[in-house]
């Protein structure tokens, strides 16, 4: 997986979070054009920047890590939704979603490594915690809006990343957390 794929995913899900907010606010469907335009613009800007060069092995390793984190995220969402429904609080579904999505970013921040994901994950989990104390009438609007803004901020942060020079090997953490360089 490269930064362009990660940026595309963040921008797509930012539109999903904005859609949650707009649906909760009873906005018309065409209102989704604004968040879609923001995401399309951020992604187009990302495509204009050189991507980090990665070896085939590094791309496979990152793909496996993302798959594991995403599977755990899906399980967390399923368990969380099951628990809030059984507890008679289905109105907390967006909190569960934000917490699980946020939690899935934390191991990726370390494993890839992508330090910006510490911010992304923590901010999403804080928005979930905030949602628990908000009135049900505004909860989904606030959590959806925060989710969109957080993912847009994460995607935009890749635009500020210095491009990696072609001669410099990529660095990542091995299983023990020690930094290692890929062989050219």
VOTI-396462 format. One line per 8 residues: number of its first residue (from 1); their letters; for each residue x, y, z of N, C-alpha, C. Coordinates in nm, 3 decimals. Layout:
NUM	A	X,Y,Z,X,Y,Z,X,Y,Z; ...
This chain:
1	XXXXXXXX	0.086,-0.117,0.000,0.000,0.000,0.000,0.090,0.123,0.000; 0.056,0.221,-0.083,0.135,0.343,-0.083,0.054,0.458,-0.024; 0.117,0.573,-0.013,0.048,0.687,0.047,-0.072,0.732,-0.035; -0.068,0.712,-0.168,-0.182,0.750,-0.250,-0.304,0.665,-0.216; -0.284,0.536,-0.193,-0.395,0.448,-0.156,-0.448,0.489,-0.019; -0.358,0.513,0.076,-0.401,0.556,0.209,-0.477,0.687,0.204; -0.429,0.781,0.121,-0.498,0.909,0.106,-0.636,0.890,0.044; -0.645,0.802,-0.055,-0.775,0.776,-0.119,-0.873,0.719,-0.017
9	XXXXXXXX	-0.827,0.622,0.062,-0.914,0.561,0.163,-0.960,0.664,0.265; -0.867,0.746,0.315,-0.903,0.850,0.413,-1.005,0.947,0.353; -0.985,0.986,0.229,-1.077,1.081,0.166,-1.214,1.020,0.139; -1.218,0.895,0.100,-1.347,0.828,0.078,-1.424,0.819,0.210; -1.355,0.777,0.317,-1.425,0.763,0.444,-1.456,0.897,0.509; -1.384,1.002,0.472,-1.421,1.136,0.519,-1.558,1.173,0.461; -1.582,1.136,0.336,-1.714,1.162,0.276,-1.821,1.078,0.345; -1.787,0.954,0.383,-1.883,0.870,0.456,-1.919,0.935,0.590
17	XXXXXXXX	-1.816,0.982,0.665,-1.844,1.049,0.792,-1.927,1.175,0.770; -1.894,1.252,0.667,-1.974,1.372,0.637,-2.117,1.332,0.603; -2.133,1.220,0.533,-2.267,1.171,0.500,-2.347,1.135,0.625; -2.280,1.078,0.724,-2.345,1.048,0.851,-2.397,1.178,0.914; -2.311,1.279,0.915,-2.349,1.409,0.974,-2.463,1.473,0.896; -2.452,1.473,0.764,-2.555,1.536,0.682,-2.688,1.461,0.691; -2.683,1.329,0.696,-2.806,1.250,0.713,-2.872,1.282,0.847; -2.790,1.286,0.952,-2.844,1.317,1.085,-2.902,1.457,1.092
25	XXXXXXXX	-2.843,1.549,1.013,-2.893,1.686,1.010,-3.009,1.702,0.912; -3.050,1.594,0.849,-3.159,1.591,0.752,-3.132,1.684,0.634; -3.005,1.691,0.593,-2.968,1.772,0.477,-3.007,1.697,0.350; -3.028,1.770,0.242,-3.060,1.701,0.116,-2.939,1.623,0.065; -2.966,1.522,-0.016,-2.862,1.435,-0.067,-2.755,1.512,-0.145; -2.796,1.615,-0.218,-2.699,1.691,-0.297,-2.596,1.764,-0.210; -2.622,1.776,-0.080,-2.527,1.840,0.010,-2.398,1.760,0.021; -2.403,1.632,-0.017,-2.281,1.549,-0.017,-2.179,1.594,-0.121
33	XXXXXXXX	-2.222,1.679,-0.213,-2.129,1.729,-0.315,-2.015,1.808,-0.252; -2.043,1.885,-0.149,-1.938,1.967,-0.086,-1.829,1.879,-0.024; -1.862,1.782,0.062,-1.756,1.696,0.115,-1.686,1.615,0.006; -1.761,1.573,-0.096,-1.698,1.498,-0.205,-1.597,1.587,-0.279; -1.629,1.714,-0.294,-1.537,1.807,-0.359,-1.411,1.829,-0.275; -1.428,1.841,-0.143,-1.312,1.856,-0.054,-1.221,1.733,-0.068; -1.280,1.614,-0.062,-1.200,1.491,-0.072,-1.133,1.479,-0.209; -1.206,1.510,-0.314,-1.149,1.501,-0.449,-1.032,1.599,-0.465
41	XXXXXXXX	-1.046,1.717,-0.409,-0.939,1.817,-0.417,-0.816,1.771,-0.341; -0.835,1.724,-0.218,-0.720,1.674,-0.140,-0.650,1.559,-0.211; -0.729,1.468,-0.268,-0.669,1.354,-0.336,-0.596,1.397,-0.463; -0.654,1.490,-0.538,-0.588,1.540,-0.659,-0.455,1.607,-0.624; -0.453,1.683,-0.515,-0.329,1.746,-0.471,-0.226,1.641,-0.431; -0.271,1.534,-0.367,-0.180,1.426,-0.326,-0.120,1.358,-0.448; -0.199,1.339,-0.551,-0.149,1.272,-0.671,-0.041,1.354,-0.741; -0.039,1.484,-0.719,0.062,1.570,-0.782,0.197,1.563,-0.711
49	XXXXXXXX	0.200,1.505,-0.591,0.325,1.495,-0.515,0.386,1.357,-0.536; 0.518,1.350,-0.538,0.580,1.217,-0.551,0.549,1.132,-0.428; 0.523,1.005,-0.452,0.494,0.913,-0.342,0.623,0.856,-0.287; 0.616,0.807,-0.164,0.732,0.742,-0.104,0.767,0.617,-0.184; 0.891,0.603,-0.225,0.927,0.477,-0.291,0.931,0.364,-0.188; 0.870,0.253,-0.223,0.871,0.137,-0.134,0.904,0.014,-0.214; 0.974,-0.076,-0.152,1.004,-0.203,-0.218,0.876,-0.286,-0.222; 0.878,-0.387,-0.308,0.762,-0.477,-0.318,0.737,-0.544,-0.184
57	XXXXXXXX	0.843,-0.584,-0.114,0.827,-0.649,0.016,0.766,-0.552,0.118; 0.809,-0.426,0.117,0.752,-0.328,0.211,0.604,-0.307,0.182; 0.567,-0.302,0.054,0.425,-0.286,0.019,0.343,-0.406,0.067; 0.398,-0.528,0.049,0.327,-0.647,0.097,0.314,-0.646,0.249; 0.422,-0.608,0.318,0.421,-0.603,0.465,0.315,-0.505,0.514; 0.312,-0.387,0.455,0.213,-0.287,0.495,0.072,-0.335,0.463; 0.055,-0.399,0.348,-0.077,-0.454,0.313,-0.126,-0.555,0.416; -0.036,-0.641,0.462,-0.073,-0.740,0.565,-0.110,-0.670,0.696
65	XXXXXXXX	-0.032,-0.569,0.733,-0.058,-0.497,0.858,-0.193,-0.425,0.852; -0.221,-0.362,0.740,-0.349,-0.292,0.724,-0.463,-0.393,0.727; -0.445,-0.508,0.664,-0.549,-0.612,0.665,-0.578,-0.660,0.807; -0.473,-0.681,0.886,-0.492,-0.725,1.026,-0.564,-0.618,1.107; -0.521,-0.492,1.094,-0.584,-0.383,1.170,-0.729,-0.365,1.128; -0.756,-0.380,0.999,-0.893,-0.363,0.949,-0.983,-0.477,0.994; -0.929,-0.599,0.999,-1.008,-0.712,1.049,-1.042,-0.690,1.197; -0.944,-0.645,1.275,-0.970,-0.616,1.417,-1.071,-0.503,1.431
73	XXXXXXXX	-1.062,-0.404,1.343,-1.158,-0.293,1.344,-1.300,-0.345,1.318; -1.315,-0.429,1.218,-1.446,-0.486,1.187,-1.503,-0.565,1.304; -1.418,-0.645,1.367,-1.461,-0.720,1.484,-1.502,-0.625,1.597; -1.424,-0.520,1.618,-1.457,-0.421,1.721,-1.589,-0.353,1.695; -1.613,-0.318,1.569,-1.741,-0.255,1.533,-1.856,-0.351,1.562; -1.842,-0.476,1.517,-1.948,-0.574,1.538,-1.975,-0.596,1.687; -1.868,-0.617,1.765,-1.886,-0.638,1.909,-1.947,-0.515,1.976; -1.896,-0.397,1.941,-1.946,-0.273,2.002,-2.092,-0.247,1.971
81	XXXXXXXX	-2.130,-0.264,1.845,-2.270,-0.244,1.807,-2.359,-0.345,1.879; -2.314,-0.470,1.885,-2.390,-0.574,1.956,-2.411,-0.535,2.102; -2.305,-0.486,2.166,-2.315,-0.449,2.307,-2.408,-0.330,2.330; -2.397,-0.225,2.248,-2.484,-0.109,2.273,-2.629,-0.141,2.241; -2.653,-0.226,2.142,-2.792,-0.265,2.112,-2.849,-0.347,2.226; -2.771,-0.443,2.277,-2.818,-0.526,2.389,-2.835,-0.445,2.517; -2.758,-0.338,2.529,-2.769,-0.252,2.647,-2.883,-0.152,2.633; -2.955,-0.158,2.521,-3.067,-0.067,2.500,-3.023,0.073,2.459
89	XXXXXXXX	-2.901,0.088,2.407,-2.849,0.219,2.367,-2.803,0.219,2.221; -2.890,0.180,2.128,-2.848,0.178,1.988,-2.813,0.318,1.935; -2.854,0.421,2.010,-2.821,0.558,1.970,-2.671,0.587,1.979; -2.594,0.497,2.041,-2.450,0.515,2.055,-2.371,0.449,1.942; -2.438,0.408,1.835,-2.371,0.337,1.727,-2.257,0.418,1.666; -2.275,0.549,1.649,-2.170,0.632,1.589,-2.049,0.643,1.682; -2.073,0.641,1.812,-1.962,0.642,1.909,-1.880,0.515,1.895; -1.948,0.401,1.882,-1.880,0.273,1.864,-1.798,0.275,1.736
97	XXXXXXXX	-1.858,0.325,1.630,-1.790,0.331,1.502,-1.665,0.418,1.510; -1.676,0.536,1.570,-1.561,0.627,1.582,-1.452,0.566,1.671; -1.492,0.500,1.779,-1.392,0.438,1.868,-1.317,0.326,1.797; -1.390,0.240,1.727,-1.325,0.126,1.658,-1.237,0.173,1.543; -1.285,0.268,1.466,-1.205,0.321,1.356,-1.080,0.390,1.412; -1.098,0.467,1.516,-0.983,0.534,1.578,-0.882,0.435,1.632; -0.930,0.332,1.700,-0.840,0.232,1.759,-0.761,0.159,1.650; -0.818,0.139,1.534,-0.747,0.067,1.428,-0.628,0.146,1.374
105	XXXXXXXX	-0.629,0.279,1.392,-0.517,0.360,1.345,-0.394,0.348,1.435; -0.413,0.319,1.563,-0.301,0.320,1.656,-0.193,0.215,1.626; -0.229,0.089,1.602,-0.122,-0.005,1.566,-0.059,0.030,1.431; -0.137,0.084,1.338,-0.081,0.123,1.209,0.022,0.234,1.225; -0.003,0.325,1.319,0.093,0.434,1.343,0.230,0.378,1.378; 0.231,0.273,1.455,0.358,0.212,1.496,0.412,0.115,1.392; 0.327,0.031,1.337,0.373,-0.076,1.249,0.420,-0.027,1.113; 0.356,0.076,1.057,0.391,0.115,0.920,0.530,0.177,0.911
113	XXXXXXXX	0.579,0.264,0.986,0.521,0.359,1.079,0.463,0.481,1.006; 0.360,0.537,1.066,0.294,0.657,1.014,0.251,0.738,1.136; 0.340,0.819,1.192,0.309,0.891,1.317,0.182,0.974,1.312; 0.143,1.023,1.194,0.020,1.103,1.187,-0.102,1.022,1.229; -0.094,0.888,1.220,-0.206,0.804,1.259,-0.228,0.804,1.410; -0.127,0.840,1.490,-0.150,0.856,1.634,-0.252,0.967,1.656; -0.235,1.079,1.585,-0.332,1.190,1.593,-0.469,1.143,1.545; -0.471,1.081,1.426,-0.598,1.038,1.366,-0.675,0.946,1.461
121	XXXXXXXX	-0.607,0.844,1.510,-0.671,0.747,1.599,-0.717,0.807,1.730; -0.629,0.885,1.792,-0.664,0.948,1.920,-0.780,1.045,1.904; -0.776,1.126,1.799,-0.883,1.224,1.777,-1.018,1.156,1.752; -1.018,1.047,1.676,-1.143,0.975,1.653,-1.197,0.913,1.782; -1.108,0.858,1.864,-1.152,0.799,1.991,-1.202,0.907,2.087; -1.138,1.024,2.085,-1.188,1.135,2.169,-1.324,1.183,2.120; -1.346,1.184,1.989,-1.478,1.223,1.939,-1.584,1.122,1.981; -1.546,0.993,1.988,-1.639,0.891,2.037,-1.674,0.916,2.182
129	XXXXXXXX	-1.573,0.949,2.263,-1.598,0.978,2.405,-1.686,1.101,2.420; -1.661,1.202,2.340,-1.745,1.323,2.343,-1.889,1.288,2.307; -1.905,1.202,2.208,-2.039,1.163,2.164,-2.122,1.099,2.273; -2.058,1.028,2.363,-2.132,0.960,2.471,-2.202,1.062,2.560; -2.144,1.179,2.577,-2.205,1.279,2.667,-2.292,1.380,2.594; -2.295,1.376,2.462,-2.378,1.469,2.385,-2.523,1.422,2.383; -2.616,1.517,2.368,-2.756,1.477,2.351,-2.773,1.394,2.223; -2.861,1.298,2.227,-2.882,1.208,2.113,-2.917,1.285,1.986
137	XXXXXXXX	-2.985,1.399,1.998,-3.029,1.476,1.881,-2.911,1.533,1.802; -2.801,1.559,1.869,-2.686,1.621,1.799,-2.567,1.527,1.785; -2.572,1.413,1.849,-2.457,1.322,1.856,-2.403,1.285,1.718; -2.489,1.234,1.630,-2.441,1.186,1.500,-2.391,1.299,1.412; -2.451,1.417,1.424,-2.404,1.533,1.347,-2.262,1.568,1.391; -2.239,1.574,1.521,-2.108,1.612,1.574,-2.004,1.505,1.543; -2.035,1.379,1.570,-1.938,1.272,1.546,-1.908,1.258,1.397; -2.010,1.266,1.314,-1.988,1.258,1.170,-1.903,1.373,1.119
145	XXXXXXXX	-1.932,1.493,1.167,-1.854,1.611,1.125,-1.709,1.599,1.172; -1.690,1.561,1.298,-1.554,1.544,1.350,-1.479,1.435,1.275; -1.546,1.324,1.248,-1.482,1.215,1.174,-1.433,1.261,1.038; -1.517,1.338,0.967,-1.477,1.389,0.835,-1.357,1.482,0.847; -1.364,1.576,0.940,-1.255,1.673,0.954,-1.125,1.604,0.995; -1.133,1.507,1.084,-1.014,1.435,1.128,-0.949,1.359,1.012; -1.031,1.291,0.932,-0.974,1.217,0.818,-0.920,1.312,0.711; -0.987,1.425,0.691,-0.933,1.524,0.596,-0.799,1.579,0.647
153	XXXXXXXX	-0.790,1.603,0.777,-0.664,1.652,0.833,-0.554,1.548,0.815; -0.587,1.421,0.834,-0.489,1.314,0.815,-0.444,1.308,0.670; -0.540,1.316,0.578,-0.506,1.313,0.435,-0.425,1.437,0.396; -0.461,1.552,0.449,-0.389,1.676,0.417,-0.247,1.672,0.472; -0.227,1.603,0.584,-0.093,1.597,0.643,0.006,1.528,0.549; -0.043,1.440,0.462,0.049,1.375,0.367,0.098,1.475,0.263; 0.024,1.583,0.243,0.068,1.685,0.148,0.185,1.764,0.202; 0.199,1.768,0.334,0.307,1.844,0.397,0.430,1.759,0.420
161	XXXXXXXX	0.422,1.631,0.392,0.534,1.540,0.410,0.642,1.571,0.307; 0.765,1.575,0.350,0.875,1.594,0.255,0.889,1.469,0.170; 0.902,1.486,0.039,0.920,1.367,-0.044,1.051,1.297,-0.009; 1.049,1.165,-0.018,1.168,1.085,0.011,1.256,1.086,-0.113; 1.385,1.111,-0.095,1.474,1.112,-0.211,1.490,0.971,-0.263; 1.500,0.954,-0.395,1.507,0.819,-0.453,1.626,0.737,-0.404; 1.736,0.801,-0.365,1.853,0.727,-0.322,1.850,0.685,-0.176; 1.755,0.737,-0.099,1.751,0.707,0.044,1.661,0.588,0.069
169	XXXXXXXX	1.709,0.484,0.139,1.624,0.368,0.164,1.510,0.403,0.261; 1.399,0.334,0.240,1.284,0.353,0.329,1.318,0.295,0.465; 1.268,0.360,0.571,1.291,0.310,0.707,1.156,0.269,0.765; 1.158,0.162,0.839,1.037,0.116,0.908,1.079,0.042,1.034; 0.981,0.010,1.115,1.010,-0.062,1.239,0.993,-0.212,1.214; 1.085,-0.290,1.268,1.067,-0.434,1.260,0.977,-0.480,1.373; 0.960,-0.609,1.391,0.867,-0.660,1.493,0.901,-0.613,1.634; 1.030,-0.589,1.660,1.068,-0.545,1.794,1.056,-0.395,1.811
177	XXXXXXXX	1.023,-0.323,1.701,1.009,-0.178,1.710,1.136,-0.104,1.672; 1.246,-0.177,1.644,1.371,-0.112,1.606,1.362,-0.065,1.462; 1.416,0.051,1.433,1.413,0.104,1.296,1.512,0.027,1.211; 1.467,-0.013,1.092,1.552,-0.082,0.997,1.529,-0.021,0.860; 1.626,-0.034,0.772,1.611,0.019,0.636,1.591,-0.098,0.540; 1.505,-0.076,0.441,1.487,-0.177,0.336,1.610,-0.176,0.248; 1.646,-0.290,0.195,1.758,-0.299,0.102,1.714,-0.240,-0.031; 1.805,-0.168,-0.100,1.767,-0.110,-0.231,1.743,-0.215,-0.336
